[in-house]
Amino acid sequence: MKKSRLGISITLAVIILAAWAPVSPAACPEPPETEGAGRKGLAKRNFEKSLRHEVNLFGGVYASEVMGTASLTGVSYTFHISEDFALETGFSYAWLSSAIARPVERFAGYTFLESHSAFVYSGSLLWHPFHGKFMFFRSAVPHFDFYFKAGVGITDSLTSKGLTYSAGAGMKIFVSSWMSLRVEICDNIYVQEVLSTQSLTNNLSVTLGVGIWIPFSKS
């Protein structure tokens, strides 16, 4: 009987404390906004890409598996079919010179891996699955898109053979209604031939570019 009374007393005490305890509002994520067809994720898009043209001037580093690292410059044109997908064609140039080959050539007495130009022509499909925004010093809030790309093209150089297949990812940061910054990493996969030996190689490019959008604004 004493145990029953003790249990009833404890239960009543818990109920009284729960009734007087302050109620904390439940944490709930902000409901997603639904207005506009360009809505993605938790950030409302403020930069429209659909049916716009993007001209991107870029520079960076090209790391050839055979020839080593070189500087890279180029230009690309992108037509945005929708907010998610785009078609792109591009051209880039690099001067390739193998630092590893120089000591071997001095020892052997002949040149087997000459320095040469590489011209890269590409066509790609871009997919923009994520959109978001940054905040700097509680004032500037630039929006960005994260994208993936895949394509095929040609690398015109002394060592390249056949088609070049590319795959990469990048980010576009929108600084105004007609300008964006673009950071991209891409793997260019193709066959290279050195001393009559062919091998499939991965050649990475890391670039930073400035994009100009036409028309300059879209209502």
Secondary structure, DSSP 8 states (H G I E B T S, - for coil): -HHHHHHHHHHHHHHHHHHHS--------------STT-BTTB---S--TT-EEEEEEEEEEEETTTEEEEEEEEEEEEESSSSEEEEEEEEEEEE--TTHHHHHHHHTS-SS--EEEEEEEEEEEEEEEEEE--BTTTB--EEEEEEEEEEEEEESSSEEEEEEEEEEEEEEE-SSSEEEEEEEEEEEEEEEETTEEEEEEEEEEEEEEEEEESS---
